[in-house]
Amino acid sequence: MKKSKGFNNKIIAITRPIERAQSAVKIVKDNRGVPLVVPTLELESFPSQSLMNLCRIAGKLDWIIFTSPASLESLFKYCENFKEELNPDCQVAVIGPRTERFLDDYGLKAEIVPENYTAEGLLDEFQEINLQGKKIGVPRTFKARDVLPEGLKKMGATVFLAEAYKSTQPKDTSKVELLVADIIKGKIDAITFTSPLTVTNLFEIAGNKREKLIESLKERKIRVAVIGPITQKPLDDLKIKSISPSKYTVKAMLDRLMEEIDN
């Protein structure tokens, strides 16, 4: 049986926000790769008016849905008594196991964790639940897709969207510009993306090197890995081939990338 070489000293670029990159770094290192963390996305929490409004109506909520650890952390940062003020009958849904682990830290339990870690997966879980007239809080970034809130409204729910954090391009783009140059020069072996914005921001920051960047990634000398089909779409639109795991997690994405590199 062939023994896996792991990443075999290949340089793996990680584009996710720096505070979310630790698990990917560890996996790459543990499998004999060289992680290169270059965030193309920054997360900035802030006490928006909509988030403060969500805090004030905590006692009236029937459900609250967390679609990322960042939304959860921001809510509890600016609404320290949220758990105490929450309607005791309020139920919680999260988009996946990573967010569920963060939820545990705040002493809350998720009633729903979909098998498909997407907005569509969450909506599938709610199909069997009567949401008519139910009040649902959804703290998130306003750059997120509207699939979830619109789907919940169609099921009869009143949705309270709250801007919990902003997803922005890095204030200092110099490292991303260097990454673009290294990709064009073929100095990177693989690049990973964990959200559509990590993709689109890279190409926006590339500026006048955008077309060369696209050409370099199309050549397939540099392998491109994404966490799932939603992240894959902006690459598909550019006709850049990428690999995606069947399970939408960072570990599954890197395992799939390892298989590709080892072949």
N, C-alpha and C positions, 0 to 999 in steps of 0.2 A: 504494500500500500504506500502511495506517495505521501511523504511527510510535508505538511504545509510549511512554507518558509515565512509565513506571515507577510509583513510589508517589506522585508528584505532590504532595510535601510533606505527605502524610498521616502521622498519628501511629500508629505500629505498636508495640503493647505486646508485650514479650518476657518470658515468665514463667519461662523456664528458669533454673537456678542460675547465679549471676553468673560463675563460672569457666568456664562452658560457653557463655556468651552472645556471645563476641567475634565468632564467624563470622557470626551472625545480624545483629549490629550493623553489620558491614562491608557485608553484602549490602544491607541497608536503606538505609544511607548512600549506597552506590554507585549506588543506583537512585532517588535523590532523595526518600527518605523520612526521617522523623524517628523514630529508634528510642527507645523508652521501656523501659528495663530495670527490671522489677519482679519479682524472683524470688519465686515462691510456694513454692519448694522449696529447701532447703539440704542439701548433702551433707557428711557428717562421717565421715571415716575414723577407725578405731580398731583397736587390736590385740586383737580378741576371742579368746576361747579357741579357737573353731572355726577362726579364721584361723591361729593359732599351730599348731594340730593339723595343718592342711593343709601348713604349712611343714615340719613334722617328717616327713610321709610323702611329700615331693616325689619321693624316689627310687623310690617304688613306683607312681607314677601312670602310666597308659597314655595318658590324655588330660587336658588342662585346657582349660576353656571360659571365655572372658571375654565377658560380656554388656554391658560398658560400660567406657569409659576409667577411670572411678572405681574399678572393681574391680581393674583392672590396677595403677593407681597406688598403691592402698592395699596390695596384696600386696607390691609391691617396696619400699614404704616401710618396712614392718615385717619383711620377710623379704629383707634385702639380698642374701643369697647364694642366693636361690631358683633362679636360672638355673643356677648351678654344681651345686646339689644335685639338680636335676631329673633324673629318669630320662632318659638320653640317647636312648631310643627313644620318649619321651613326645611325643605329637602335640598340636598346639594348634588350637583352633577359636575364632573370634570372631563376634560377631553382625552386624558390618558393617564397611565400609571405614574409618570414623572410628576405631573401636577397633583396627583393623588398623594404622593409621598410628601409634597410640600404642605398639602392640606392637613395631613396627620400632625405636622409640627404645630399647627394651630388648634389642635384638639377637636377637629371636625371630621365627620365621616361621610364619604361619598356614597350616595345611593345608586348612582349611575356612573360607570366607566365603560364606554363603548369598546367593542372589539376593534372597530375601525376608528383610529385616532384622528378623526376629522369632524368638521361641522356636520357633514352629511351623516357620519356615524352616530353623532349625538341625536340628530333628528330621527334617525331610524329607531333609536331606543325610546324616544318619546311617542312613537306612533301608537303604542299600547296604553298610553296614559291620557286621561281626560284633562286637557289644559284649558278648557273653556272657562273664561273669566279668571284664570289664575294669573297672579302677578309674579313675573320672573325678572330677576336682576342679572345683568350680564356686564361685569366690568371687563374692559379690554382696551386695545388700541383702536382708534377709529380708522386706522388703515386696514383693519381686518376686513375680510369679505363679509357681505351682508347675508350670506346664505342662512346662517343660524337664526338671527333675529327675524328675518322675513319668514322663514319656515315655522318658527314658533307662533308668529302672529297669525299665520294661515290656520294653525291649530286652535285658534281662539284665545291665545294668551295676550296679556298686556305686558310688553317688554320694556324694561327700564335699562337702556344702554348707558353705561358710565365710562368716560374716558379715564382709564387708570394709569396709562403711561403712553409715551410717544415712541414710535419707532422711527429713528432718523438716520441719515448718513453720518458717519463719524465726523466730528468737528475737525480733526486732523486726518486728512486723506493721504498723507505722504506714504504710509505703509501699504495702503491699497494700491497706490500708483506704482510702487516698487513691485508688488505682487503681479500687477498687469504686465510690467516690463519683463519679469522673470518667466511668466507664462509664455509670452511671445518668444523669448529666447530659449524656451524649452528646459528651463532650470527646475521646473516643478513636475513631479511625477503624477500627482492626482490632486483634485480639488473637490471639496465637499460643500454642499448647500443644505440648509435645514429650514428655509422658508423662501417664498417667492421674492421677498424684499432683499434677502442676501444675494440673490441672483441679479435682480434689476439694478440694485445699487452699484454692484461691481461694474456693470456695463455703462452706467451713467458716469461714474467716477473715471472710467477709462478715457472719456473725452474724445480727443482726436485719434486715440489709439483703439477705439472701439472696433473698427472693422478688422484690424490686425488681430485683435484679441479673439474675435469670432472665428476668423480663419484658423488661428492656432488651435482653438478648442475643437474645431471641426475635423482637424487632421487626426484626432484620436490618439496622438502620441501621449497626450495628457489625459488621463482618465477622469471622467466627471461622474460624481456620485451624488444622488439627492435622497432626501428622507422619504419622499413619497410623490404621487402624481401631481399634487397641487404645486409643489415646488418645481416639478419637472416641466410644467406647462410653459413658462417663459423661455426655457431652453429649447423646447419643442418648436416654439414660434420662431426661434432663430435657426432652426434645423441643426441644433447641436445635440448629438446623441449623448445620453446619460444612462447610468444604471440606477435601479431603484429596488429596494427590498420589498418583500411581500408584507412584512410587518413594519409599521412606520415608526421606528425608533432609531436613535443614533447608533446603538450597538448593531442592530440589524443592517443598517446602511454600511457601516465599516466592515462587518463580516462579509457582506456582499462584495465590497470593494477589494477585500483581501482575496477572495476567490478569483476575482477578475485579474488581479495582479499576479497571482500565483500560477495562472494558466499560461 
